[in-house]
């Protein structure tokens, strides 16, 4: 599996991936933002890899949330309360 992004300008990025989750995400973004996403090659035409042009500002790396044991217990109790009230 491979995913890559190449910046061409400060506003434009070319994105390619053969991973199913990214292919699905790019297609959904194209439906939602047709003026901002350009699918250049569909996986069926490109050896299983989608190739698209997207805004650079959409590129983010988000590490997993780090929770203390106390915060995790608090969130768990809150979720349980929500489900028991419904």
N, C-alpha and C positions, 0 to 999 in steps of 0.2 A: 504494500500500500504506500501511496505517496501523495502528499499535499504540498503545494508550493504557492507562494505569492510573490509577484515581482512588481515593484513600483516603477512607473514610467514618468510620472509627474507627482507633485505634491497632492493632487486630487484624484488620481487614477491608479488603480491597481489591477493587474491581471492575476486571476486566481485559477488554479487547476487542481483537480483531485480525482482519484479513482475510488475514494471511500464513499460508500453508500450514504452515510449521514450527511456529508457535505454536498453530494449531488442533490439530495432531496432538499437541503436547506437553500441552495442556490436557486433551484427551480421555484420554491415557494417565495423567495425574495423577488424573483423575476415577476411572479404573478402580482405580488403586492406593490412593487416599485418598478413598473415597466420602463419608466424613463431613466432610472438610475442603474439598472442591471442589464447588461447585454451578454447573452449567452452566445459565444462565438462558435463553439463546437459542442454538440451533445455527445454523451458517452457512446451512443450507438454509431456515431460517425468518427470516433476518435479513440479507438482501442479501449473503450471503457472509462475514459477520462473526460470529465466536463472541463471546459475552458471558458472563463467568463471575465468580463470587465466590470468591476465594482468600485464604489468610492473607497478611498484609503481610510477615511474616518471610521469605517466599519470594522477595521482590523483591531482586535483586542485580544489580549492574553489575560485570562482570569484564573488565578490560582484558587484551589478549593478553600472554602471558608474554614477558618480555624476556630473551634469553639472550646471553651473551658468545660470541665465536667459540670460545673454549676449552671452555666448558660445552657448546656445541652439538656439538663434536667428541667430547667425552667421552660424551655421551648417544648419539651415532651409533655409536661404537665398542662401547658396552655393548649396544645393540640388535643390532648385527651379531653379537656374541658369543652372544647369546641365540638368534638364529635359526640359527646354525651348530651350536650344541649340541643343538638339537632334532631 
